[in-house]
Amino acid sequence: MAALCLLPVAAVLWLALFPSENIWPHLIATTLPGYIGNTLILLAGVGASTLLTGVATARLVTACEFPLRKQLEWLLLLPLAIPGYVIAYLYTDLLEFAGPVQHALRAVFNWRLASDYWFPEVRSMGGAVMLLGVVLYPYVYLLARASFLEQSGYLPDVSRLMGRGPVATFFHVELPIARPAIAVGVALAMMETLNDFGTVDFFSVQTLTAGLYDVWLNMGNLGGGAQIGATMLAFAVLLISLEYVGRRRRRFYQSASRFGGRPRRRLRGRAAWAALGVCAAPVLFGFVIPALLLVSHAAGHFEAAWTPRFRSYALNSLWVSGAASLSAVALAVVVGYARRLRRSAAMAAASRIASLGYAVPGAVLAVGVLIPLAAFDNAADAFLRAHFGVTSGLILSGTSFAIIVTYVIRFLAVSIGAVEASFGKVSESMDMAARTLGHGALQTLRRFHLPLIKSGVLTAALIVFVDCMKELPATLILRPFNFETLATHVYHFASDEMIEQSALGALFIVAAGLVPVIILSRTIESAGRLDPANPAPPADARAP
């Protein structure tokens, strides 16, 4: 399994090193520096935006008490349900010169032309940074909030005894402990930014992803696309390595004696309303406004959008996403149970290799999957022609099988993490008892483990399903002829400035994404609760 997951990456690197037509010198002399520069700017901007928004909101909802705090704890996760390309289409339609916002400004101030006033350009690098940041900050918020909830309640008390105030305690004690989780969240957000194609294509921001599509699909040069893909792989490896290098000589520990028991500081007056505004703004701009726009467009154009073709697109999305999620979860159970049975370095290494797909951008993974599948199809067709005089056509690369394989490799890490966490909660004495009763390894898995870990398995399947529903770059490259999903349907209509026609499909994707968001919120909340045997002061109690 690990070898199969590593095969696409190896295929991309091989084709990049030995292309049929080497355009690498031409890329370096012309477009590649611009692609790399724009990608670095976009990654830095989105990283900074998600870091500030995610840490600030996580800190406020875990350490302070203010109006609507309880509701905002889970509302702050909702922007995660909206794909970046959807919010880009919506805000462009809302804020462009012919949109309702600028139209209202011209009516109020009696402006006529764009030269009469200044308005920020949405379809720009700055617009891409802001819009991607507003939907990706939940990665940082999710992990930062979980880390803050798990920190011992004694830490602030000890820090204050040493003469530090609340602000100094946060920066010198609490933030360093949460740093590994925050770094992982920022890295995830930046990987999603590197994977994004719909937003950068719509905003004409020439990143490496846009360059890969341009070189491969528009210029017809697969070797050049693989070379840009190899550059993207280098960026992904760099993102993974930065945090490891930064903390290789540091260790972070926290006491398990008092998790989540710290009292929240009650804010009053302007401070309370300021905290409410800071936490409500990302929800408003990242979910409420886009959701209202989608509902309005979908209701106004429902009859035109709800067609047999649209329903076939929805069924295609359900088919490939469902098949990929079930396959990914089944493979994750194999990986998790194998590691439980045999705790060796080789098994651990194989598990890590099988999880590498999530760090590879979807466009690069699609190229890597297509190369071996196309080679197999060509070999099979040549064999049948030579021996039987018939042609097989595209057996694997020209079907939805290629999409499902790519989805499984890309999101296998998500299912492995959830399934291994569920296995970790089952006592090893369960295996010993089953063996003494005469059950083999497979019988133990089927009769005992699977019933105990079914909630974790279902959660993993649901999260992978929604990720597959939203995946755009890999689907655009690998979809067969006359095969569209909801993601590609939304992309095509929105790219043609027909956002109203794509609103119903986007609304379906967003609605599907809400379910795992709610599950994640409930998981974090239950994880942050105290052990009943070790009660703590109430949440709204005053700090001493």
Secondary structure, DSSP 8 states (H G I E B T S, - for coil): -HHHHHHHHHHHHHHHHS-SS--HHHHHHTTHHHHHHHHHHHHHHHHHHHHHHHHHHHHHHHHEE-TTHHHHHHHTTGGGGS-HHHHHHHHHHHHSTTSHHHHHHHHHHT--SGGGS----SSSHHHHHHHHHHHHHHHHHHHHHHHHHHSBTHHHHHHHHTT--HHHHIIIIIHHHHHHHHHHHHHHHHHHHHH--HHHHHTT---HHHHHHIIIIIT--HHHHHHHHHHHHHHHHHHHHHHHHHTTT------SSSBT----EE--THHHHHHHHHHHHHHIIIIIHHHHHHHHHHHHTHHHH--HHHHHHHHHHHHHHHHHHHHHHHHHHHHHHHHHH---HHHHHHHHHHTGGGGS-HHHHHHHHHHHHHHHHHHHHHHHHHHHS-----SSTTSHHHHHHHHHHHHHHHHHHHHHHHHHTS-HHHHHHHHHTT--HHHHIIIIIHHHHHHHHHHHHHHHHHHHHH--HHHHHH--TT---HHHHHHHHHHTT-HHHHHHHHHHHHHHHHHHHHHHHHHHHHHTS--TTS----TT----
